[in-house]
Amino acid sequence: MINKIRHFSNWPIPIKIVFSFAIVIVLGSLFLALPISQLESSEATYFDHLFGAISMVAVTGLATVPIAETYNIFGQIITLILIKLGGLGLITIVSAIVMQFGRQVSMREEITLQQALNRSDMKGFRHFLLNVVKYTTLFEALGALLFMFKFVPHFGWGAGIFNSIFLSISSFNNAGFDNLGTVSLQNFVSSPIINIVVPLLIILGGIGFSVWFDVAKHFKQFSASRSWVDFKGTYRRLKLHTRLVIKWSLGLILSAGVIFTLAEWTNPQTLGSLDFSGKVQAIFFQAVTLRTAGFSTLNFSEFHIFTLITFTVFMFIGGSPGGTAGGAKTSTVALVVKLMIAEVRGLTNVNYKKRTLEMDIIKRALVIVVMFILLNFFALALITIFDEQIPMQYLLFETVSAYGTVGLSADLTASLSRQSQVVIMFCMFIGRIGPITIFTALGNRNRRNKDIRYATGNILIG
């Protein structure tokens, strides 16, 4: 056993990350398939449990069977464990526990953690890692406490407390699962607690751990600012990555809200039937959740086609690096957009906030975005073979939702053919791990002597 552990420690880092998620998925599906995990009325097959386990570990939210009608309390606890392991990553959690008990983490292990959390450096890594687990637990506990004000009167003490904990963990980890029924959170479309707390937990989980700590580091300066000049000065002292992520996250939420308002305000099946307060709450909720979380307080199958297509773009972008969210990531897409702007303007370098960005980072961002686009269209092409009768816009919405680990669906997942569901399973897994990690793991080879340069050539484009 010790030799196997030592052998695992010598594996390439991307393979470690892929393997850690894969083993949790397999074990999770086996636990979910146990009779003690299911309600007596459950008719779920092992395929349904495997699909659910992948979706839980990938913190997506798509499912072929509803949680509330399939799993008992024990099964729902297994669900929460899988969501937690998927949200923070098995490697991260195990290493945090090991370090808490005093064992030193090797340089090789730190590099593995660095890639699992998307960190660019290892300075103060032990402190950073333990704070991730500590503050994650704190935010989830606060969320659960707030949900209790809604759920305890509604469900009673026992069920109310458990449902509050379940929804808080699922929200913070951007998982999109709930144990309240078969229609997500549509029964709470006018509940201020649900419409405020759930989106805030989603934002905190999806914005990235490094952003948390950078903002927290300057929190006293923010709170002590007595003028706009002081505030702007403090903001400029934030890391470049932090400012980019905050700017893009706010911009995406606002733009999604505006588009949703214009498109659905008078739709009687969505916003049109709500009063003004209900509309504002629903707009904010959907604008936040559509990028990565998978919860919904409205039925997406009733949205206009324009809304679904537009929302597909937001789902593709997803959350931010180093958090619990999926997708191509805000900073990645932002770099590609800035590259396009630089090319249109005829600029040699890509600049942001009076800083020139390294071309290696720009190239990697471009590769990730292109790879996500190609994989999405490949998955879409496969599903159209197996479910040709379903309109294209709904299939595209489903595949992008899976790759972006969003979990929103136009009531389609359970009705897809088994072949299409298998495609969705691979989409969720690849979307959570990341195309770069997957293909690096599969094609990991010695890179020596590969940086070969020949005589300059020229190819016409455009």
Beta strands, then each sheet from edge to edge (+ up, - down):
strand 1: 351-352
strand 2: 355-356
sheet 1: 1+ 2-
end
